[in-house]
């Protein structure tokens, strides 16, 4: 699953994944709230990995992570990779709490 509000970044990440040796179906969302609806739908397949932009309008990546904790078994085995161009002190403090929960980060600039 790819959650990023920038269409260019979505295409870039999809291209990178497509060129890798991973066999993956990429489910892309430009809004975190849309991904929440998908993950709440028990008829949808489980996801193995969630690539998550942190800086998004409406529901940012941290708010998505807070909401995602309620999904339980729907995402229990999924890996998370946070995508961000920000290295702000506030973001650093917030990400530390999630890293303790096994959420990994990739910073791109």
FENCOR-V555732 format. One record per residue. N is the residue number from 1. RES is the residue in three letters. BURIAL is I if it has 16 or more other ideal C-beta (glycine too) atoms within 10 Angstrom, else O. Layout:
BEGIN
N_RES_BURIAL, N_RES_BURIAL
END
This chain:
BEGIN
1_UNK_I, 2_UNK_I, 3_UNK_I, 4_UNK_I, 5_UNK_I, 6_UNK_O, 7_UNK_O, 8_UNK_O, 9_UNK_I, 10_UNK_I, 11_UNK_O, 12_UNK_O, 13_UNK_I, 14_UNK_I, 15_UNK_O, 16_UNK_O, 17_UNK_O, 18_UNK_O, 19_UNK_O, 20_UNK_O, 21_UNK_O, 22_UNK_O, 23_UNK_O, 24_UNK_O, 25_UNK_O, 26_UNK_O, 27_UNK_O, 28_UNK_I, 29_UNK_I, 30_UNK_I, 31_UNK_I, 32_UNK_I, 33_UNK_O, 34_UNK_O, 35_UNK_I, 36_UNK_I, 37_UNK_O, 38_UNK_I, 39_UNK_I, 40_UNK_O, 41_UNK_O, 42_UNK_O, 43_UNK_O, 44_UNK_O, 45_UNK_O, 46_UNK_O, 47_UNK_I, 48_UNK_O, 49_UNK_O, 50_UNK_I, 51_UNK_I, 52_UNK_I, 53_UNK_I, 54_UNK_I, 55_UNK_I, 56_UNK_I, 57_UNK_O, 58_UNK_O, 59_UNK_I, 60_UNK_I, 61_UNK_I, 62_UNK_I, 63_UNK_O, 64_UNK_I, 65_UNK_I, 66_UNK_O, 67_UNK_I, 68_UNK_I, 69_UNK_O, 70_UNK_O, 71_UNK_O, 72_UNK_O, 73_UNK_O, 74_UNK_I, 75_UNK_I, 76_UNK_O, 77_UNK_O, 78_UNK_O, 79_UNK_O, 80_UNK_I, 81_UNK_O, 82_UNK_I, 83_UNK_I, 84_UNK_I, 85_UNK_O, 86_UNK_O, 87_UNK_O, 88_UNK_O, 89_UNK_O, 90_UNK_O, 91_UNK_I, 92_UNK_O, 93_UNK_O, 94_UNK_O, 95_UNK_I, 96_UNK_O, 97_UNK_O, 98_UNK_I, 99_UNK_O, 100_UNK_O, 101_UNK_O, 102_UNK_O, 103_UNK_I, 104_UNK_O, 105_UNK_I, 106_UNK_O, 107_UNK_O, 108_UNK_O, 109_UNK_O
END
